């Protein structure tokens, strides 16, 4: 019997896959527990439509990430902050600060979790930072920190 899995089932398959199982296993275990549905023509068609919609959504996200990477790549953001004589900041600049400055000054929305900052910026000067917008889409952003 062919069934479509509603959830991941160990030793059988992942969610939204079409698998062939024994009739008793499907009728007595998978279907009553809500782990699968019988693979009728309508259910198979619905599964294919769902896969196509998901594929289209991922392509759109990738396209938007590449477009955003073009805007962000090579962009320089300047922060004015108080620093001591040795060039060390009183405080620090975090990925949240960078994301807010991008949105405020350039109207570019980047999630702060996508800004790769190993540790907060705590010194004056020019810092290059990676922004991972999507799988395979990485952009470089320059952050200039000057003394007030």
ChimeraX attribute file (.defattr): number of C-alpha atoms within 10 A of each C-alpha:
attribute: neighborCount
match mode: 1-to-1
recipient: residues
	/A:1	13
	/A:2	16
	/A:3	24
	/A:4	24
	/A:5	23
	/A:6	17
	/A:7	14
	/A:8	14
	/A:9	13
	/A:10	7
	/A:11	6
	/A:12	12
	/A:13	14
	/A:14	15
	/A:15	14
	/A:16	18
	/A:17	17
	/A:18	19
	/A:19	15
	/A:20	12
	/A:21	14
	/A:22	10
	/A:23	12
	/A:24	10
	/A:25	11
	/A:26	20
	/A:27	16
	/A:28	10
	/A:29	13
	/A:30	20
	/A:31	17
	/A:32	11
	/A:33	10
	/A:34	11
	/A:35	17
	/A:36	25
	/A:37	18
	/A:38	17
	/A:39	18
	/A:40	12
	/A:41	9
	/A:42	9
	/A:43	14
	/A:44	17
	/A:45	12
	/A:46	12
	/A:47	17
	/A:48	14
	/A:49	12
	/A:50	13
	/A:51	13
	/A:52	12
	/A:53	12
	/A:54	12
	/A:55	12
	/A:56	12
	/A:57	12
	/A:58	12
	/A:59	12
	/A:60	12
	/A:61	14
	/A:62	17
	/A:63	14
	/A:64	14
	/A:65	21
	/A:66	18
	/A:67	12
	/A:68	17
	/A:69	20
	/A:70	14
	/A:71	13
	/A:72	20
	/A:73	15
	/A:74	13
	/A:75	14
	/A:76	16
	/A:77	17
	/A:78	14
	/A:79	18
	/A:80	11
	/A:81	16
	/A:82	16
	/A:83	18
	/A:84	11
	/A:85	6
	/A:86	8
	/A:87	14
	/A:88	15
	/A:89	19
	/A:90	12
	/A:91	13
	/A:92	14
	/A:93	19
	/A:94	16
	/A:95	20
	/A:96	15
	/A:97	13
	/A:98	20
	/A:99	18
	/A:100	17
	/A:101	17
	/A:102	18
	/A:103	12
	/A:104	11
	/A:105	9
	/A:106	13
	/A:107	10
	/A:108	15
	/A:109	13
	/A:110	20
	/A:111	15
	/A:112	16
	/A:113	13
	/A:114	15
	/A:115	22
	/A:116	13
	/A:117	16
	/A:118	9
	/A:119	10
	/A:120	13
	/A:121	18
	/A:122	16
	/A:123	21
	/A:124	21
	/A:125	14
	/A:126	14
	/A:127	14
	/A:128	13
	/A:129	16
	/A:130	15
	/A:131	22
	/A:132	19
	/A:133	21
	/A:134	16
	/A:135	8
	/A:136	10
	/A:137	15
	/A:138	19
	/A:139	22
	/A:140	19
	/A:141	20
	/A:142	17
	/A:143	20
	/A:144	15
	/A:145	22
	/A:146	17
	/A:147	15
	/A:148	8
